[in-house]
């Protein structure tokens, strides 16, 4: 029942936003009429001036004056209508700007309300408590990870001191008696897994689609 009443209210009393939109549409249509009218007046002013030149060539000075008066009158009409057009356009721009400001105000009001809700539900004290608990849990997890990881030399009872000394000696001989002070980024570790190249006969769906698109473009271009 409430929905029916609301629909009836909208039907009997249209929203003002719709009326404002129609008003702007009418104003723009009027501006177009003014532009068409000015085009006609400019054409007539041009013709009157040409006729004034012809009249002077014919030696008809009075007629030339009359044509120049017509020319001036048409120009005055154009100027007046341009002033009217400028005022209407300025008011339309003001309406558009006003709507933008109104929408911005509504948006900012909504953002303010949302921020207020968030601020009341998540207080600084609660955030600080959450952050402190999170750091504690991270520390506990890292400690557990260190316990699980351990030290391979100790856990497996393997002594690699001799092997490490031998490698460093080989490196000294290769480097001319100097060990590198900074790790060399250009030296990449060898992967334990060989890269498997894609078989020529097997193609992904994306590659097939690319080839089809290329063939279609070639056919369209030919």
N, C-alpha and C positions, 0 to 999 in steps of 0.2 A: 504493500500500500504506500509505503514511504517513497519507494522508487517511482511509482506512478505519479505521485504529487510532485516529485523533483523534475520528472520529464515534462509534466504539464507546465511547471513554473518556467523551465527553460524555453518551452515553446511560446508561452505568452509574453515572457520578458527575456528577450535574447541578451546574451552577455554583451557588456560594453566593449569588450575587446574586438568582437566581430564588427560592431558598428564603427569602431575606430579604423579597422582594416579597410572597410568599405569606403570610409571617408578619404583615406590616403589614395585608394584606387581612383576615386572620382577626381581628386586633386591632380593626380598624374595624368588622367585623361584630359583634364582642362588645360594642363600645360602643353599637351600634344596639340590641342586645338589652337592654342595661341601660337605655337611654332608654325603650324600650317598657315595660319592667318598672316603671320609675319613674312612667310615665304611669298605669299601672294602680293603683299604690300611692297616688298622689296623688288619683285618683278615689275610691278606697275611703276614704281619710282624710277627704275632703270629705263623703262619704255618712255616715260614722260621726259626724262633728260635727253634721250636720243632724239625725241621729237623736237625738243627745244633747239638742239643743234641743227636739225633739218630746217626748222623755221628760220633760224638766223641765216643759213645758207640761201634760203629762198627770199631773204630780205623782209620777212614778216616778223618784225621785232615785237609787236604786241602779243602775237600768238606765242612767240618764244617765252615771253614773260608768263603767260598763262600756264604753259607746260612746266616751267620752272616752279610756279606756285604749287601745281599738282605734285611735282617731285618732292617739294619741301613738306607738303601735307602728309604724303605717304611715309616719309622718313620720320615725322613726328609721331605718327600712329605706331610705327615700329618701335620707337624709343619708349613710348608709353607702355606698350604691351610687354616690352622687355623688362621694364621696371616691375610690372605686375607679376610677370613670370618669376623674377628674382625673389620677390617677397613670398610667393607661394612655395617655391623650392626651399627657401630658408626655413619656412615653417614646417615643411615636410621633414627636413633634416633634423629640426628640433624635436619633432615627434619621435623620429627614429632614435635619436640620441637619448631622449627621455625614456623610451622603452628599454634601451640597453642599460641605462642607469638603474631603472626599476628592477630589471632582471638580475643585475649585479647585486643590488641590495637584498633581494630575496635569496640569492645564492649565498651571500655572505652571512645572512641571518641563519640559513640552514647549517652552514659550516660552524657558526658560533654555537648553535644548539648541540650539534654533534660533538664539538670539542668539550662543551660543558658536561655532556653525558660521560664522555671518556674520562674527563678529569675527576668526576665524582666516583666512578667505578674503579679507577686505577690511580690511587694516591701515590705520592712520592715515597711514603713510608713503605707501602706494599711493594713498589718497584725495587726499592733498596733491599727489602727482605728477599725478594725473588732473585735478585742479582747475587746476593750473598750466598743463598742456598745453591744457586747454579754453579758458582765458583767452587764451592765445597764439593759438589758432586763431580765436577771436572777433575779436581785434585784427586779424589778417591779413585776415579776411573784411570787416570794416568798412573797412579801408584800401583793399581792392580795390573796395568799393562806392563809396567817395569818388572813386576814380580814374575809375570808369565814369560816375558821376553828373556830375562836373565842375561848371563854372560856365557856365550858358547864355550869359551876357553875353560871357564870354571865348571859349567854344567857337564860338558863332555870330557873334561880332564884331558884336553889336547893342548900341548905346548907347541906353538908355532914360532917361537923366538928365532930358532936357527934358520928356518925357511925365510922369515922376514928379513933377517940380516943378509942372507944370500941375495934376495931380490934387490935390496938397497945397494949392495956391492955391484951387482950387474948394472943397475941404473947409473951409478957413479962412473963406471967405465964407459957406458954409452953416452953420458952427458959431459964427458971430459972432466970428470972430477967434481962436478957441481950438481947438487940436487935442486929441483925446481922449488922456488919459494912460494909461488902462487899456482893453484890448480889450473891446468891448461884446458879451457873450454872446448878447444878444437878436437881433443881426444875423447871420442865417444866410446862407451863400453859396448862390447859385442853382445848382441842379443842372444839369449839362450834358445830362442825359438826362431826358426827360419820363416821369412815371409812367404806366404803361399800366394802365388800369382793366380789370378782368375783365369779359368779355362777359357780358351777362345770361343768355344761353343756355348758357354753359359753367359748370359747377359741379364742384368737387372731390368726390372720393369721401367725404371726411370731412363736407362740408356736406350731401351727400345723406343720409348716415347720420343726421346730426343732425335733419334734417327728418322722416325716417321715424320716429325715436324720438319726436319731438314729436307726430306724428299718432297713433302708437300710444298715447301717454299720454292724448291727448284722447279717443280711442275708449274706453279703459278707464275714464276718468272720467265719460263720459256714460252 
